[in-house]
């Protein structure tokens, strides 16, 4: 492993290279087919702390729903859900994450994504937020010191709970040495001025007074099902829906039905 070798000579350089790979998506920009679908929306670019954030709106007279996609994806991934929600006359907003879709930034992390979501929520004041994968984690973090009193419901689909576990899975996948892992953890602490253990969806949700719906596949090979159990325990007024055979993407009509039932209740 190249980065392990680099770390033998310079732990700092090895850590910076590894963190660069961890925060730089290889996919997620919009292709032609996705562009056609997103072209049916009203597009508006916002600035959040000087960084452009692309939003897409499908206007309706009902409650406002904000959609936050996951890693190496973009707002077009919600097409399966947006089409039926439009028929129900919801006011729908989706945003592209940092370094994804048509939004700015060359790097991605959940805290920056949370700032994007918070900025969009401040403008459009959603009643409901739906987040997939790390979009769910960022949605939870976005509620820290949030000014959006409109928010009543939060839906998390295949979302991670503990950032430390995300890191462990990444370290294992990349085959990093103990020296490299320690250097990366130290760099994250220095860059964000916080221990990695503090990045916890479950702990953040303990502070929120929201109705929650947690949807997770029992055989999700990206984010383990155990994360959903932790999140469900932390968000006091929440319900856990367990699926089987849908994997991590969860693009399925049955998921839509669970969401409709929850937001209509």
Secondary structure, 3 states (H helix, E strand, C coil): CHHHHHHHHCHHHHHHHHHHHHCCCCCCCCCHHHHHHHCCCEEEEEEECCEEEEEEEECCCCCEEEEECCCCCCHHHHHHHHHHHHHCCCEEEEECCCCCCCCCCCCCCHHHHHHHHHHHHHHHCCCEEEEECHHHHHHHHCCCCCCCCCCCEEEEECCCCEHHHHHHHHHHHHCCCHHHHHHHHHHHHHHHCCCHHHCEHHHHHCCCCCEEEEEEECCCCCCCHHHHHHHHHHCCEEEEEEECCCCCCCCCHHHHHHHHHHHHC
